[in-house]
Amino acid sequence: MNWIRCRTVVPLAAACVVLGACVSGFTMVAPAPPQQFSRLGPATGTACGSLGVLATAYNFVPMGLDGRMERAYQAAVASVPGATALIDVTAQEDWTWWLIGTMRCLTISGEAIK
């Protein structure tokens, strides 16, 4: 009877550990806006990086992936003259498969403020 229980509990516990690793908390993309600001219009910025070498399931060499969020945010702010920050920020990631890896582009959109 213990063997049957062990065969059930161990895989269930392992599944909980593996699936629990896929959870993350919220990440602050943009700093909190100042008390008073003026809206300047929509802003968008994109930053890309690649994950490459070998077959798709084995891509393991990051190339320019670190800092994509910050680079895309700065590009969005720079896309509107005079902007100092963004509010109502959204992020979207697009993947493009190439011969030996993937290109991952992150687009940040929001309302530019000053």
Beta strands, then each sheet from edge to edge (+ up, - down):
strand 1: 39-52
strand 2: 61-63
strand 3: 85-98
strand 4: 101-113
sheet 1: 2+ 1- 4+ 3-
end
